[in-house]
Amino acid sequence: MLVYVFRRLVNVVFMLLVVAAVTFGIFFMVPKLTGSDPALLYVGKIADKAAVEGIRHKMGLDKSIIEQFWLFLKGIFVGRDFNAGVDVTHCSAPCLGYSFKTEREVWPLLLDRVGVDFSLAVGASILWVVLGTGTGVVSALRRGTLLDRITMTGALAGVSLPMYFTGLVALAVFANNLGWFPNNYTDFADDPLLWFEGLVLPWITLAFLFAATYARLSRATLLDVLGEDYIRTARAKGLAEPVVIGKHAMRSTLTPILTIFGMDLGGLLGGAVLTEKTFNLRGLGYEAVTSIASSDLPVIMGVTLFAAFFIIMANLLVDMLYAVVDPRVRLG
Amino acid sequence: MTTPTETTGPAAGAEPEANSAAAVAKKIEGRSPGRIAWDRLKRDKVALAGGAVVILLILAAIFAPVLTALFGHPVDQPHPDQINPDLGLPKGSFGGINSDFLLGVDPTFGRDVFSRILYGARISLLVAFLAATVSVLIGVVMGIMAGYFGGWVDSVISRVMDVLLAFPQLLFSIALVSVMPNSLLGLNDTGVRVLVLVVVIGFFGWPYIGRIVRGQALSLREREFVDAARSLGAGKAHILFRELLPNLVAPILVYATLIIPTNILNEAALSFLGAGVRPPTPSWGQMLSDAVAIYQSDPTYMVVPGLAIFITVLAFNLFGDGLRDALDPKGN
C-alpha cells in the first residue's frame, strides 16, 4: 500500500510536469502565432525600445523555450531572482512568475482566488452527494413507484438544463425579484453570514446539476448490482435486507459514484468558469478567462497548473478509495 | 455472448442459415437481441416521444433555410423598426413576439430569434454528433484494452487519460479557439470554429467513456466466464470484443447516448464563454451570453435559447434512457 501511494505520488509529479510542458509549449507558441511580444505586454505599448529589451532580459524572455521552461520549474521549487543588472526582483518559492498585466506575483494571486472556488465546491459537493446519491438509492429501491418516477423526471430535467441558464433564472427570481439572497460574494473572513447567503444560489444551482447526474447514476448502478448473483446469495443465506443493501450492494454502487466525484470535485476546485461567470464570482475561472483574453501567459500557466493539481490529487484519492470500497479491485 | 439473453426458440447464433429457410423459420422465429430491444422500445412511449422530438429537431436543422423562408426572416437581417431606439430592446412585451416574429427579435439589431434558433440548432447538433463519434471510438478501444490487459498497457492509457482529465478543458478550449486562424484547410471561419469545437469536445470527452469502460472491464476480467473463455483457448481479440464488449454494451450505450446531450451542453457552454462560432453566425450559447446583460429587462431573450437547449438535451436524454432500458439484457 505504501509503495503504491509513493509510486502514485511520483506519478503526480510526472503528470504535473507533462501538463506544465504542454501548456508552456502551447502558450509559448501563442505570441508567435498572433505576432504579439510578451515583453511588450509587460511594459505597455508606449515604452521605448531599451525598456522593452530590458524587461525581456529581466524576465528571461530572450532565452530559448527549454531554458525558459527550466527556469520556470526551478522557480516553483527554489524561487527565482529576476535580475537586470541593478534592478533585482526576488520571487520566493513557489514562484510562478509575474502577471504581465498587473505585475502581481502569480502565486499569491492564485491563493487569493482559490477561496471562492473552495467555498463553492465544498458547499455544493456536500449537497449534491447527499441529495443525489440519496434520491438515486431510494428511487432504485422503490423502483416503478410514483416517487421513483417523479424524482427521476426531476433528475432528467436537471441534467438537461444548462447550469448558467438555471443560474440566471435563479438570480432573476430569487435575488432580483424576491430579494431573498444577495447577488454578490462576500469573503468568509469578512462576514460569515453574508458569505453563506451569497453562496446559497450558486450552491443550489451547481448541486442541482450534479445531484441529478448522481441520482441517475446511483439508481442505474444499484439496480444493476441488485440483479447480481451475489446479492441473491446474500438474500438466500438469510441476511436482513438492510444488510444486503447497505453492506453488499452499496459497495459496488459507490465505485462509479466515486469515479465521477473525484473528477467533479477536482474540476470545481480548479476554477468553476461557468458558475463564476453566471454569478459574477471572482475565482480562478474568472482569472483564467481574463488572462486568456489578455494573453497573460504567467497567469494562464499558474491557473492551469493549479487546476491540474487539484484534479490529479482528487483522482489519486479516488483510486485509493476504490480498494476500500470494492474488494475486487487490487492496488499495485 | 455469455450473458443470458431472453431469446426464445432457437438461439440467435443460428442466423446464417436462417435466410434460405426464412419462410420456415418465421413461425418458430427466435428473436434476435436487437429485435427484442426494438419491441421493448416500441412500448416505451416517453422514449419514443423523445426520439420523435430528436428526429424533428434534426429535420428542422437540416431544413432551416426552408423553414426560415416560410415562417421567419433571413437570419442576419436586422429589423430596426422592431427595436425601441431609447432602450435598444425589442418593442412590445415578451421580447417582441408577434405573428410576424414568432419568437421575438434580438436586442440591438432586431434579428429574428426564430431563424437564429433554427440556425443555432445546426451548429449545436453537428458539433455534438461529430464529437460524440470521436469520443466513443477512442474511449471504447482505449478503455477496454486498459481494463483487460492491465500492466503497462493500463499504465500508459490510464496516465494519458489522467493527464487529459487533469487538463482544465474549458480553459484550454477557450485558449485554443482564441489563437486559431480565420481559415484553415480550406474551411471558412465558421468551419474552423466547428472543427476546433469537435476536436476539443470529442478529444476531451473520450477519457470519460474510457474510464467507465476500463473500470467495468477491470472487474469483468476477474469473472468466471472470461476465465472459461480463456481456458477454452480464446484469443485476445475474441475475449476483448466477443466476451467483454457485449457485456459493456449497456454502459457504452448509456454513455454514448448521454455524451451527445453533454456535447450539446459543452458546445453551448463554450459559445457562452465566447469560444464558439463567431457572430453573426448564431449559436444558442452565444445568445444566452448576450442575454446575461439584459435578462432583467428582456427575460424572453434569455428564456428562448435556454429552452431550446433544454428541450433538445432533454429529448436526447429521454431517447437515450429508453434505448438503454430496451437494450438491458436483464430488463423485461
HADDOCK unambig.tbl for C-alpha pairs under 7 A between the chains (distance, minus, plus):
assign (segid A and resid 15 and name CA) (segid B and resid 163 and name CA) 6.15 0.50 0.50
assign (segid A and resid 19 and name CA) (segid B and resid 163 and name CA) 6.85 0.50 0.50
assign (segid A and resid 30 and name CA) (segid B and resid 179 and name CA) 6.58 0.50 0.50
assign (segid A and resid 34 and name CA) (segid B and resid 179 and name CA) 6.87 0.50 0.50
assign (segid A and resid 157 and name CA) (segid B and resid 314 and name CA) 6.60 0.50 0.50
assign (segid A and resid 160 and name CA) (segid B and resid 310 and name CA) 5.46 0.50 0.50
assign (segid A and resid 160 and name CA) (segid B and resid 313 and name CA) 5.16 0.50 0.50
assign (segid A and resid 160 and name CA) (segid B and resid 314 and name CA) 5.11 0.50 0.50
assign (segid A and resid 161 and name CA) (segid B and resid 310 and name CA) 5.14 0.50 0.50
assign (segid A and resid 162 and name CA) (segid B and resid 265 and name CA) 6.28 0.50 0.50
assign (segid A and resid 165 and name CA) (segid B and resid 306 and name CA) 5.91 0.50 0.50
assign (segid A and resid 172 and name CA) (segid B and resid 296 and name CA) 6.71 0.50 0.50
assign (segid A and resid 288 and name CA) (segid B and resid 171 and name CA) 6.93 0.50 0.50
assign (segid A and resid 289 and name CA) (segid B and resid 171 and name CA) 6.99 0.50 0.50
assign (segid A and resid 292 and name CA) (segid B and resid 175 and name CA) 5.98 0.50 0.50
assign (segid A and resid 304 and name CA) (segid B and resid 168 and name CA) 6.42 0.50 0.50
assign (segid A and resid 307 and name CA) (segid B and resid 168 and name CA) 6.40 0.50 0.50
assign (segid A and resid 308 and name CA) (segid B and resid 166 and name CA) 4.75 0.50 0.50
assign (segid A and resid 308 and name CA) (segid B and resid 167 and name CA) 5.71 0.50 0.50
assign (segid A and resid 308 and name CA) (segid B and resid 168 and name CA) 6.60 0.50 0.50
assign (segid A and resid 311 and name CA) (segid B and resid 166 and name CA) 5.24 0.50 0.50
assign (segid A and resid 312 and name CA) (segid B and resid 166 and name CA) 5.81 0.50 0.50
assign (segid A and resid 328 and name CA) (segid B and resid 219 and name CA) 6.76 0.50 0.50
